[in-house]
């Protein structure tokens, strides 16, 4: 009976590997080895990135990410860029709030003999102004989003999902930092 099992090849023909051998066979480096690119390949990739970046800033459709593509998004960008928005002044105001936190605190005595903290009063005033400014910017974005939706509906019939949010986010960006760059000047009429 032992001869028949040897002839049929029922066994696997080798010893079972030990745990140590199995773990060693599975080991791979955490970070794969870097392949060294030639100078020519690096130059070509850098050139492609520069071309794509320039196309993105210029608003060329093929270089835009999916969230910026399409005629409706282009019209939204133009409408937002053609007007002053309250939200775009949020970054400078927030910067002012940060600077105000560095003002050293000193006490002042008013005419009634009451001691007040000048820096804390100034900081609180600027912080309240920031919240008020944010509220006005939010209301401005809501009104602008509603107007944009009506204009898009009149021109395209169907309005893409998310264009109001897209307009609001763009309205809160500092104009020189907007990507794609604004194609229209302030005050231009967008059709």
C-alpha positions, 0 to 999 in steps of 0.5 A: 500500500505504501508503494501505491501512494508514492507512485501517485504523487499524493504528497507535496514532495517537500517539507512544510516550511517553518513559521520563520521561513514563511514570514521571511518569504512574505516580508516586503519593505515598508517603502518601495525602492525608489527608481532613479529617474533620468534628468531627461525624465525629470525635466519632462515631468517638470515641464508637464506640471508647469504646462498643467499649472499654467492651463489650470490658472488660465482656466483651460477646460482640459486642465481643470479638476472635475469640480471646476469643469463645465460652462455653468461653473465657468459662468459662476466663476465669472459672475463671482469675479465680476463683483466685490464680495464681502467674503474676500476681505475675511482673510485680511480681517482674520490676519488683523485678529491674529496680530491683535492677539500679540498686543501686550496687555496693559491697564488704563485708568479712566476718568472715574478711576475704573481700571480697564484692559486696553488690549483686551477691549481692543481684541474683543472689539476686533473679534466681534467685528470679525463675527459680524463681518462673517455674518454679513459675508454669509448673507451676501453669499446666500443672496448671490447664490440665489441670484446665480441659480436664477441666472443659470436656470434662465440660461441653461434650464437645468442647474448643476448640483453644487453651484451655489456652494461653489459660488460661495466658496469662491466668494470667500477666497481672496481674489489674487489667490483664486484658481482658475484666475479671474477672467473678468474685471470687476464691474464687467457684465457677465452674460 
